[in-house]
Amino acid sequence: MLNSNGVAQPAIAQRQSQPPRAIETTPLSTGTATQTVQLLGQVEASQQSTVRAQTSGIVQEIRVQPGDRVSAGTTIAVLDDSDQQLGISQARAQLAQQRSNLARLEVGTRPEIVAQRQASVKAAKAREREAQDNFQRTSALVKEGAISQRLLVEARSTVDQTQGERFEAEAELAEAKAGPIREEIDAQKANVAAAQASLNQAALAQRRTQIVAPESGVVQTRHVSRGDLVQSSGQIATLVAGGEFDVFLELPEELSSRVRPGMAIALSTRALPNWKGRSTITAVVPSADSASRRQRVRVQLTNPPNGLLPGMAIAGTLTMPANRASFVISRDALTRRQNQWIVFTIADGKAKPIPVEMVSDMGQKVAIYHLNFRQGKRS
């Protein structure tokens, strides 16, 4: 700038003639500083079950593929049931026989059977009388010396035999007239119950050839194919619960004592870039991983998004209080020179730069720390 004589004025004179610029000051105040920590981990199934065969057989049909969603009770495989059907037929025949025996006992002896056994008694008595008459004739002839003593012994034996036959026929007639006793009926009822149990067992074995899902979920692995022979307890498929996942995140060592269940956490995954989830820490695993030496935290997802699968990588953003005292100021009051953060304080009417340490960047606010700060000074 030139004066009225055309002589140039020094630039310093120009600056001194300008009025001082107004600045805005703010008092330093302590506050709660927060820090944001990103944790990395992966998704795991909360519930995983292996469906196994409960009987042996050839796989006749397999109805699921990996990735299929199934409901509880859905048939996922069918085994050949030829042996089980044969067992059912045999058990039914045995049950019918035992029921028939019980019916005869409960009805009692039929009249025609009683009449038949009465006739048997009558015939036995006639044979006994005939044997007695023969014995008496033989005795007389032996006394006269007409026949040998041996024939008398044979006649006596015949009398004893016919007498025993009469006793047996009379006992059978008495049994027929009395009918079955209560103990016999009860024993036969037990036989019927045993036969019914055998039939139920055979039917259960046949139903077990239909292998069903015990709970709802997603098929993770299919272990058999059509035509495979599986033994009892053989693996058929592995299911994972599709409506509930656990997220396990690794925790840096310096945060091990500061993270607690119930803390809020934001979740994201590169596999689903449009999904942002929010949840809370469910639990902190009370042991460190042998490889990374880090603890893990578990976050339960009860309504996971479509497309989120076990084994996927996932990140969690945890916002938590900083672990040291600090002052919270507006980001506009903080300046960076080279590699140092500074703020200006007013001392003797002049602005004085003071280097500070940034404790936490909280967006529009920042937390800073300096040993010489005292509450009430202005920056």
VOVEX-513700 format. One record per residue (C-alpha): residue in three letters; x, y, z; residue number from 1. Coordinates in steps of 0.5 Angstrom, whole numbers, plus 500, padded with zeros to 3 digits. Example, Ala and Ser with C-alpha at 12.3 -4.5 7.8 and 13.67 -1.06 7.14 Angstrom:
<nodes>
<node residuo="ala" east="525" north="491" up="516" num="1"/>
<node residuo="ser" east="527" north="498" up="514" num="2"/>
</nodes>
This chain:
<nodes>
<node residuo="met" east="500" north="500" up="500" num="1"/>
<node residuo="leu" east="503" north="507" up="498" num="2"/>
<node residuo="asn" east="502" north="514" up="502" num="3"/>
<node residuo="ser" east="500" north="521" up="499" num="4"/>
<node residuo="asn" east="507" north="522" up="498" num="5"/>
<node residuo="gly" east="508" north="516" up="494" num="6"/>
<node residuo="val" east="513" north="512" up="499" num="7"/>
<node residuo="ala" east="511" north="505" up="501" num="8"/>
<node residuo="gln" east="509" north="504" up="508" num="9"/>
<node residuo="pro" east="512" north="497" up="511" num="10"/>
<node residuo="ala" east="508" north="491" up="511" num="11"/>
<node residuo="ile" east="508" north="491" up="519" num="12"/>
<node residuo="ala" east="505" north="498" up="520" num="13"/>
<node residuo="gln" east="499" north="496" up="516" num="14"/>
<node residuo="arg" east="498" north="490" up="520" num="15"/>
<node residuo="gln" east="499" north="494" up="526" num="16"/>
<node residuo="ser" east="494" north="499" up="524" num="17"/>
<node residuo="gln" east="489" north="493" up="523" num="18"/>
<node residuo="pro" east="484" north="492" up="529" num="19"/>
<node residuo="pro" east="485" north="485" up="533" num="20"/>
<node residuo="arg" east="480" north="479" up="531" num="21"/>
<node residuo="ala" east="475" north="477" up="536" num="22"/>
<node residuo="ile" east="476" north="469" up="538" num="23"/>
<node residuo="glu" east="471" north="465" up="542" num="24"/>
<node residuo="thr" east="474" north="461" up="548" num="25"/>
<node residuo="thr" east="471" north="456" up="552" num="26"/>
<node residuo="pro" east="472" north="453" up="559" num="27"/>
<node residuo="leu" east="475" north="446" up="560" num="28"/>
<node residuo="ser" east="471" north="441" up="563" num="29"/>
<node residuo="thr" east="472" north="434" up="565" num="30"/>
<node residuo="gly" east="467" north="429" up="561" num="31"/>
<node residuo="thr" east="466" north="422" up="560" num="32"/>
<node residuo="ala" east="470" north="420" up="554" num="33"/>
<node residuo="thr" east="469" north="414" up="550" num="34"/>
<node residuo="gln" east="473" north="410" up="545" num="35"/>
<node residuo="thr" east="471" north="405" up="540" num="36"/>
<node residuo="val" east="474" north="398" up="539" num="37"/>
<node residuo="gln" east="473" north="394" up="533" num="38"/>
<node residuo="leu" east="473" north="386" up="535" num="39"/>
<node residuo="leu" east="473" north="381" up="530" num="40"/>
<node residuo="gly" east="470" north="374" up="530" num="41"/>
<node residuo="gln" east="466" north="369" up="527" num="42"/>
<node residuo="val" east="458" north="366" up="527" num="43"/>
<node residuo="glu" east="457" north="359" up="530" num="44"/>
<node residuo="ala" east="451" north="355" up="530" num="45"/>
<node residuo="ser" east="447" north="356" up="537" num="46"/>
<node residuo="gln" east="444" north="349" up="536" num="47"/>
<node residuo="gln" east="447" north="343" up="532" num="48"/>
<node residuo="ser" east="445" north="336" up="532" num="49"/>
<node residuo="thr" east="446" north="330" up="528" num="50"/>
<node residuo="val" east="440" north="326" up="526" num="51"/>
<node residuo="arg" east="442" north="318" up="527" num="52"/>
<node residuo="ala" east="438" north="312" up="525" num="53"/>
<node residuo="gln" east="435" north="308" up="530" num="54"/>
<node residuo="thr" east="435" north="302" up="526" num="55"/>
<node residuo="ser" east="439" north="298" up="521" num="56"/>
<node residuo="gly" east="437" north="298" up="514" num="57"/>
<node residuo="ile" east="439" north="300" up="506" num="58"/>
<node residuo="val" east="437" north="307" up="505" num="59"/>
<node residuo="gln" east="431" north="307" up="500" num="60"/>
<node residuo="glu" east="430" north="315" up="499" num="61"/>
<node residuo="ile" east="434" north="321" up="502" num="62"/>
<node residuo="arg" east="429" north="327" up="501" num="63"/>
<node residuo="val" east="434" north="333" up="503" num="64"/>
<node residuo="gln" east="440" north="336" up="501" num="65"/>
<node residuo="pro" east="445" north="341" up="504" num="66"/>
<node residuo="gly" east="442" north="348" up="505" num="67"/>
<node residuo="asp" east="435" north="345" up="505" num="68"/>
<node residuo="arg" east="431" north="348" up="511" num="69"/>
<node residuo="val" east="426" north="343" up="515" num="70"/>
<node residuo="ser" east="421" north="343" up="520" num="71"/>
<node residuo="ala" east="421" north="338" up="526" num="72"/>
<node residuo="gly" east="418" north="332" up="524" num="73"/>
<node residuo="thr" east="419" north="332" up="517" num="74"/>
<node residuo="thr" east="422" north="326" up="514" num="75"/>
<node residuo="ile" east="429" north="326" up="511" num="76"/>
<node residuo="ala" east="430" north="319" up="510" num="77"/>
<node residuo="val" east="427" north="312" up="509" num="78"/>
<node residuo="leu" east="430" north="306" up="510" num="79"/>
<node residuo="asp" east="428" north="299" up="507" num="80"/>
<node residuo="asp" east="423" north="296" up="512" num="81"/>
<node residuo="ser" east="422" north="289" up="509" num="82"/>
<node residuo="asp" east="425" north="286" up="515" num="83"/>
<node residuo="gln" east="420" north="290" up="520" num="84"/>
<node residuo="gln" east="414" north="288" up="516" num="85"/>
<node residuo="leu" east="416" north="281" up="517" num="86"/>
<node residuo="gly" east="417" north="282" up="524" num="87"/>
<node residuo="ile" east="410" north="285" up="525" num="88"/>
<node residuo="ser" east="406" north="279" up="521" num="89"/>
<node residuo="gln" east="409" north="274" up="526" num="90"/>
<node residuo="ala" east="408" north="279" up="532" num="91"/>
<node residuo="arg" east="400" north="279" up="529" num="92"/>
<node residuo="ala" east="400" north="272" up="528" num="93"/>
<node residuo="gln" east="402" north="270" up="535" num="94"/>
<node residuo="leu" east="398" north="275" up="538" num="95"/>
<node residuo="ala" east="392" north="272" up="535" num="96"/>
<node residuo="gln" east="393" north="265" up="538" num="97"/>
<node residuo="gln" east="394" north="268" up="545" num="98"/>
<node residuo="arg" east="387" north="272" up="544" num="99"/>
<node residuo="ser" east="384" north="265" up="542" num="100"/>
<node residuo="asn" east="387" north="261" up="548" num="101"/>
<node residuo="leu" east="384" north="266" up="553" num="102"/>
<node residuo="ala" east="377" north="266" up="549" num="103"/>
<node residuo="arg" east="377" north="259" up="550" num="104"/>
<node residuo="leu" east="379" north="259" up="558" num="105"/>
<node residuo="glu" east="374" north="265" up="559" num="106"/>
<node residuo="val" east="368" north="262" up="556" num="107"/>
<node residuo="gly" east="369" north="255" up="560" num="108"/>
<node residuo="thr" east="369" north="248" up="557" num="109"/>
<node residuo="arg" east="364" north="247" up="552" num="110"/>
<node residuo="pro" east="358" north="242" up="553" num="111"/>
<node residuo="glu" east="360" north="237" up="548" num="112"/>
<node residuo="ile" east="367" north="236" up="551" num="113"/>
<node residuo="val" east="364" north="235" up="558" num="114"/>
<node residuo="ala" east="360" north="229" up="554" num="115"/>
<node residuo="gln" east="366" north="227" up="551" num="116"/>
<node residuo="arg" east="370" north="226" up="557" num="117"/>
<node residuo="gln" east="364" north="223" up="561" num="118"/>
<node residuo="ala" east="364" north="217" up="555" num="119"/>
<node residuo="ser" east="371" north="216" up="556" num="120"/>
<node residuo="val" east="370" north="215" up="564" num="121"/>
<node residuo="lys" east="364" north="210" up="562" num="122"/>
<node residuo="ala" east="369" north="206" up="557" num="123"/>
<node residuo="ala" east="375" north="206" up="562" num="124"/>
<node residuo="lys" east="370" north="203" up="568" num="125"/>
<node residuo="ala" east="368" north="198" up="563" num="126"/>
<node residuo="arg" east="375" north="196" up="561" num="127"/>
<node residuo="glu" east="376" north="196" up="569" num="128"/>
<node residuo="arg" east="370" north="191" up="570" num="129"/>
<node residuo="glu" east="373" north="186" up="564" num="130"/>
<node residuo="ala" east="380" north="186" up="567" num="131"/>
<node residuo="gln" east="377" north="185" up="574" num="132"/>
<node residuo="asp" east="373" north="179" up="571" num="133"/>
<node residuo="asn" east="379" north="176" up="567" num="134"/>
<node residuo="phe" east="383" north="176" up="574" num="135"/>
<node residuo="gln" east="378" north="172" up="578" num="136"/>
<node residuo="arg" east="377" north="167" up="572" num="137"/>
<node residuo="thr" east="385" north="167" up="572" num="138"/>
<node residuo="ser" east="386" north="166" up="579" num="139"/>
<node residuo="ala" east="381" north="160" up="580" num="140"/>
<node residuo="leu" east="384" north="156" up="574" num="141"/>
<node residuo="val" east="391" north="157" up="577" num="142"/>
<node residuo="lys" east="388" north="154" up="584" num="143"/>
<node residuo="glu" east="386" north="148" up="580" num="144"/>
<node residuo="gly" east="393" north="148" up="576" num="145"/>
<node residuo="ala" east="390" north="149" up="570" num="146"/>
<node residuo="ile" east="394" north="155" up="568" num="147"/>
<node residuo="ser" east="401" north="158" up="570" num="148"/>
<node residuo="gln" east="402" north="163" up="575" num="149"/>
<node residuo="arg" east="405" north="168" up="570" num="150"/>
<node residuo="leu" east="398" north="169" up="567" num="151"/>
<node residuo="leu" east="395" north="171" up="574" num="152"/>
<node residuo="val" east="401" north="176" up="574" num="153"/>
<node residuo="glu" east="399" north="179" up="567" num="154"/>
<node residuo="ala" east="392" north="179" up="569" num="155"/>
<node residuo="arg" east="393" north="183" up="576" num="156"/>
<node residuo="ser" east="397" north="188" up="572" num="157"/>
<node residuo="thr" east="392" north="189" up="567" num="158"/>
<node residuo="val" east="387" north="191" up="572" num="159"/>
<node residuo="asp" east="392" north="196" up="575" num="160"/>
<node residuo="gln" east="392" north="199" up="568" num="161"/>
<node residuo="thr" east="385" north="200" up="567" num="162"/>
<node residuo="gln" east="384" north="202" up="574" num="163"/>
<node residuo="gly" east="389" north="208" up="572" num="164"/>
<node residuo="glu" east="386" north="210" up="566" num="165"/>
<node residuo="arg" east="379" north="210" up="570" num="166"/>
<node residuo="phe" east="382" north="215" up="575" num="167"/>
<node residuo="glu" east="385" north="219" up="569" num="168"/>
<node residuo="ala" east="379" north="220" up="565" num="169"/>
<node residuo="glu" east="375" north="222" up="572" num="170"/>
<node residuo="ala" east="380" north="227" up="573" num="171"/>
<node residuo="glu" east="379" north="230" up="566" num="172"/>
<node residuo="leu" east="372" north="230" up="567" num="173"/>
<node residuo="ala" east="372" north="233" up="573" num="174"/>
<node residuo="glu" east="376" north="239" up="570" num="175"/>
<node residuo="ala" east="372" north="240" up="564" num="176"/>
<node residuo="lys" east="366" north="241" up="569" num="177"/>
<node residuo="ala" east="370" north="245" up="574" num="178"/>
<node residuo="gly" east="372" north="250" up="568" num="179"/>
<node residuo="pro" east="379" north="254" up="568" num="180"/>
<node residuo="ile" east="381" north="257" up="575" num="181"/>
<node residuo="arg" east="383" north="264" up="576" num="182"/>
<node residuo="glu" east="390" north="263" up="576" num="183"/>
<node residuo="glu" east="390" north="260" up="569" num="184"/>
<node residuo="ile" east="386" north="266" up="566" num="185"/>
<node residuo="asp" east="391" north="271" up="569" num="186"/>
<node residuo="ala" east="397" north="267" up="566" num="187"/>
<node residuo="gln" east="394" north="267" up="559" num="188"/>
<node residuo="lys" east="392" north="274" up="560" num="189"/>
<node residuo="ala" east="399" north="276" up="561" num="190"/>
<node residuo="asn" east="401" north="272" up="555" num="191"/>
<node residuo="val" east="396" north="276" up="551" num="192"/>
<node residuo="ala" east="400" north="282" up="554" num="193"/>
<node residuo="ala" east="407" north="280" up="552" num="194"/>
<node residuo="ala" east="404" north="278" up="545" num="195"/>
<node residuo="gln" east="401" north="285" up="544" num="196"/>
<node residuo="ala" east="408" north="288" up="547" num="197"/>
<node residuo="ser" east="412" north="284" up="541" num="198"/>
<node residuo="leu" east="407" north="287" up="536" num="199"/>
<node residuo="asn" east="408" north="294" up="539" num="200"/>
<node residuo="gln" east="416" north="293" up="539" num="201"/>
<node residuo="ala" east="415" north="291" up="531" num="202"/>
<node residuo="ala" east="411" north="297" up="529" num="203"/>
<node residuo="leu" east="416" north="301" up="533" num="204"/>
<node residuo="ala" east="422" north="298" up="529" num="205"/>
<node residuo="gln" east="418" north="299" up="522" num="206"/>
<node residuo="arg" east="416" north="307" up="524" num="207"/>
<node residuo="arg" east="424" north="308" up="525" num="208"/>
<node residuo="thr" east="425" north="306" up="518" num="209"/>
<node residuo="gln" east="422" north="313" up="517" num="210"/>
<node residuo="ile" east="428" north="318" up="520" num="211"/>
<node residuo="val" east="425" north="325" up="522" num="212"/>
<node residuo="ala" east="428" north="331" up="524" num="213"/>
<node residuo="pro" east="428" north="332" up="531" num="214"/>
<node residuo="glu" east="427" north="340" up="531" num="215"/>
<node residuo="ser" east="427" north="345" up="526" num="216"/>
<node residuo="gly" east="433" north="347" up="522" num="217"/>
<node residuo="val" east="438" north="348" up="516" num="218"/>
<node residuo="val" east="441" north="342" up="513" num="219"/>
<node residuo="gln" east="449" north="343" up="514" num="220"/>
<node residuo="thr" east="451" north="336" up="512" num="221"/>
<node residuo="arg" east="448" north="330" up="509" num="222"/>
<node residuo="his" east="452" north="323" up="511" num="223"/>
<node residuo="val" east="449" north="318" up="506" num="224"/>
<node residuo="ser" east="446" north="317" up="499" num="225"/>
<node residuo="arg" east="441" north="312" up="497" num="226"/>
<node residuo="gly" east="443" north="305" up="497" num="227"/>
<node residuo="asp" east="448" north="306" up="503" num="228"/>
<node residuo="leu" east="447" north="301" up="508" num="229"/>
<node residuo="val" east="447" north="304" up="515" num="230"/>
<node residuo="gln" east="447" north="301" up="522" num="231"/>
<node residuo="ser" east="443" north="303" up="528" num="232"/>
<node residuo="ser" east="446" north="310" up="531" num="233"/>
<node residuo="gly" east="449" north="311" up="524" num="234"/>
<node residuo="gln" east="449" north="318" up="522" num="235"/>
<node residuo="ile" east="444" north="321" up="517" num="236"/>
<node residuo="ala" east="445" north="329" up="517" num="237"/>
<node residuo="thr" east="447" north="334" up="521" num="238"/>
<node residuo="leu" east="442" north="340" up="522" num="239"/>
<node residuo="val" east="444" north="347" up="525" num="240"/>
<node residuo="ala" east="438" north="351" up="528" num="241"/>
<node residuo="gly" east="437" north="357" up="523" num="242"/>
<node residuo="gly" east="433" north="362" up="527" num="243"/>
<node residuo="glu" east="439" north="363" up="533" num="244"/>
<node residuo="phe" east="446" north="364" up="532" num="245"/>
<node residuo="asp" east="452" north="365" up="537" num="246"/>
<node residuo="val" east="457" north="371" up="535" num="247"/>
<node residuo="phe" east="464" north="369" up="538" num="248"/>
<node residuo="leu" east="469" north="376" up="538" num="249"/>
<node residuo="glu" east="476" north="376" up="540" num="250"/>
<node residuo="leu" east="477" north="381" up="546" num="251"/>
<node residuo="pro" east="484" north="385" up="546" num="252"/>
<node residuo="glu" east="488" north="383" up="552" num="253"/>
<node residuo="glu" east="488" north="390" up="555" num="254"/>
<node residuo="leu" east="480" north="390" up="555" num="255"/>
<node residuo="ser" east="479" north="383" up="558" num="256"/>
<node residuo="ser" east="477" north="386" up="565" num="257"/>
<node residuo="arg" east="473" north="392" up="562" num="258"/>
<node residuo="val" east="468" north="388" up="558" num="259"/>
<node residuo="arg" east="462" north="386" up="561" num="260"/>
<node residuo="pro" east="455" north="382" up="559" num="261"/>
<node residuo="gly" east="450" north="387" up="557" num="262"/>
<node residuo="met" east="454" north="392" up="554" num="263"/>
<node residuo="ala" east="451" north="394" up="547" num="264"/>
<node residuo="ile" east="455" north="392" up="541" num="265"/>
<node residuo="ala" east="454" north="394" up="533" num="266"/>
<node residuo="leu" east="455" north="388" up="528" num="267"/>
<node residuo="ser" east="457" north="388" up="521" num="268"/>
<node residuo="thr" east="459" north="383" up="516" num="269"/>
<node residuo="arg" east="462" north="384" up="509" num="270"/>
<node residuo="ala" east="458" north="378" up="507" num="271"/>
<node residuo="leu" east="452" north="382" up="508" num="272"/>
<node residuo="pro" east="454" north="390" up="506" num="273"/>
<node residuo="asn" east="447" north="392" up="507" num="274"/>
<node residuo="trp" east="446" north="389" up="514" num="275"/>
<node residuo="lys" east="448" north="393" up="521" num="276"/>
<node residuo="gly" east="446" north="389" up="527" num="277"/>
<node residuo="arg" east="445" north="391" up="534" num="278"/>
<node residuo="ser" east="445" north="387" up="540" num="279"/>
<node residuo="thr" east="448" north="386" up="547" num="280"/>
<node residuo="ile" east="454" north="382" up="550" num="281"/>
<node residuo="thr" east="451" north="375" up="552" num="282"/>
<node residuo="ala" east="457" north="373" up="556" num="283"/>
<node residuo="val" east="465" north="373" up="556" num="284"/>
<node residuo="val" east="468" north="366" up="556" num="285"/>
<node residuo="pro" east="472" north="366" up="562" num="286"/>
<node residuo="ser" east="478" north="363" up="559" num="287"/>
<node residuo="ala" east="483" north="365" up="553" num="288"/>
<node residuo="asp" east="485" north="362" up="546" num="289"/>
<node residuo="ser" east="491" north="358" up="546" num="290"/>
<node residuo="ala" east="493" north="360" up="540" num="291"/>
<node residuo="ser" east="491" north="368" up="540" num="292"/>
<node residuo="arg" east="492" north="369" up="548" num="293"/>
<node residuo="arg" east="485" north="373" up="547" num="294"/>
<node residuo="gln" east="479" north="372" up="551" num="295"/>
<node residuo="arg" east="472" north="371" up="547" num="296"/>
<node residuo="val" east="466" north="374" up="548" num="297"/>
<node residuo="arg" east="459" north="371" up="546" num="298"/>
<node residuo="val" east="453" north="375" up="543" num="299"/>
<node residuo="gln" east="447" north="371" up="541" num="300"/>
<node residuo="leu" east="443" north="373" up="535" num="301"/>
<node residuo="thr" east="436" north="371" up="536" num="302"/>
<node residuo="asn" east="433" north="374" up="529" num="303"/>
<node residuo="pro" east="439" north="373" up="524" num="304"/>
<node residuo="pro" east="438" north="376" up="517" num="305"/>
<node residuo="asn" east="437" north="372" up="511" num="306"/>
<node residuo="gly" east="444" north="370" up="508" num="307"/>
<node residuo="leu" east="448" north="370" up="515" num="308"/>
<node residuo="leu" east="451" north="363" up="516" num="309"/>
<node residuo="pro" east="455" north="359" up="521" num="310"/>
<node residuo="gly" east="463" north="360" up="519" num="311"/>
<node residuo="met" east="462" north="367" up="516" num="312"/>
<node residuo="ala" east="467" north="372" up="519" num="313"/>
<node residuo="ile" east="463" north="378" up="523" num="314"/>
<node residuo="ala" east="466" north="384" up="526" num="315"/>
<node residuo="gly" east="463" north="388" up="532" num="316"/>
<node residuo="thr" east="464" north="395" up="534" num="317"/>
<node residuo="leu" east="464" north="396" up="542" num="318"/>
<node residuo="thr" east="463" north="403" up="545" num="319"/>
<node residuo="met" east="466" north="404" up="552" num="320"/>
<node residuo="pro" east="468" north="409" up="557" num="321"/>
<node residuo="ala" east="476" north="411" up="556" num="322"/>
<node residuo="asn" east="480" north="408" up="562" num="323"/>
<node residuo="arg" east="483" north="415" up="564" num="324"/>
<node residuo="ala" east="481" north="422" up="566" num="325"/>
<node residuo="ser" east="480" north="427" up="561" num="326"/>
<node residuo="phe" east="477" north="433" up="558" num="327"/>
<node residuo="val" east="472" north="433" up="553" num="328"/>
<node residuo="ile" east="472" north="439" up="548" num="329"/>
<node residuo="ser" east="469" north="441" up="541" num="330"/>
<node residuo="arg" east="473" north="438" up="535" num="331"/>
<node residuo="asp" east="474" north="445" up="532" num="332"/>
<node residuo="ala" east="478" north="447" up="538" num="333"/>
<node residuo="leu" east="483" north="442" up="537" num="334"/>
<node residuo="thr" east="489" north="443" up="532" num="335"/>
<node residuo="arg" east="494" north="438" up="529" num="336"/>
<node residuo="arg" east="501" north="441" up="527" num="337"/>
<node residuo="gln" east="506" north="436" up="524" num="338"/>
<node residuo="asn" east="505" north="430" up="529" num="339"/>
<node residuo="gln" east="502" north="433" up="535" num="340"/>
<node residuo="trp" east="495" north="435" up="537" num="341"/>
<node residuo="ile" east="495" north="442" up="540" num="342"/>
<node residuo="val" east="490" north="447" up="543" num="343"/>
<node residuo="phe" east="491" north="454" up="545" num="344"/>
<node residuo="thr" east="490" north="457" up="551" num="345"/>
<node residuo="ile" east="489" north="465" up="553" num="346"/>
<node residuo="ala" east="495" north="467" up="558" num="347"/>
<node residuo="asp" east="497" north="475" up="559" num="348"/>
<node residuo="gly" east="492" north="476" up="553" num="349"/>
<node residuo="lys" east="495" north="472" up="548" num="350"/>
<node residuo="ala" east="494" north="465" up="545" num="351"/>
<node residuo="lys" east="499" north="460" up="547" num="352"/>
<node residuo="pro" east="499" north="453" up="544" num="353"/>
<node residuo="ile" east="499" north="447" up="548" num="354"/>
<node residuo="pro" east="501" north="440" up="546" num="355"/>
<node residuo="val" east="496" north="435" up="548" num="356"/>
<node residuo="glu" east="494" north="428" up="548" num="357"/>
<node residuo="met" east="488" north="425" up="544" num="358"/>
<node residuo="val" east="485" north="420" up="549" num="359"/>
<node residuo="ser" east="479" north="419" up="544" num="360"/>
<node residuo="asp" east="476" north="421" up="538" num="361"/>
<node residuo="met" east="468" north="421" up="539" num="362"/>
<node residuo="gly" east="466" north="425" up="532" num="363"/>
<node residuo="gln" east="464" north="432" up="534" num="364"/>
<node residuo="lys" east="467" north="432" up="541" num="365"/>
<node residuo="val" east="474" north="429" up="543" num="366"/>
<node residuo="ala" east="477" north="427" up="549" num="367"/>
<node residuo="ile" east="484" north="430" up="551" num="368"/>
<node residuo="tyr" east="489" north="430" up="556" num="369"/>
<node residuo="his" east="495" north="434" up="559" num="370"/>
<node residuo="leu" east="498" north="434" up="566" num="371"/>
<node residuo="asn" east="498" north="442" up="566" num="372"/>
<node residuo="phe" east="491" north="443" up="565" num="373"/>
<node residuo="arg" east="486" north="445" up="571" num="374"/>
<node residuo="gln" east="479" north="445" up="571" num="375"/>
<node residuo="gly" east="476" north="452" up="569" num="376"/>
<node residuo="lys" east="482" north="454" up="564" num="377"/>
<node residuo="arg" east="480" north="457" up="557" num="378"/>
<node residuo="ser" east="482" north="454" up="551" num="379"/>
</nodes>
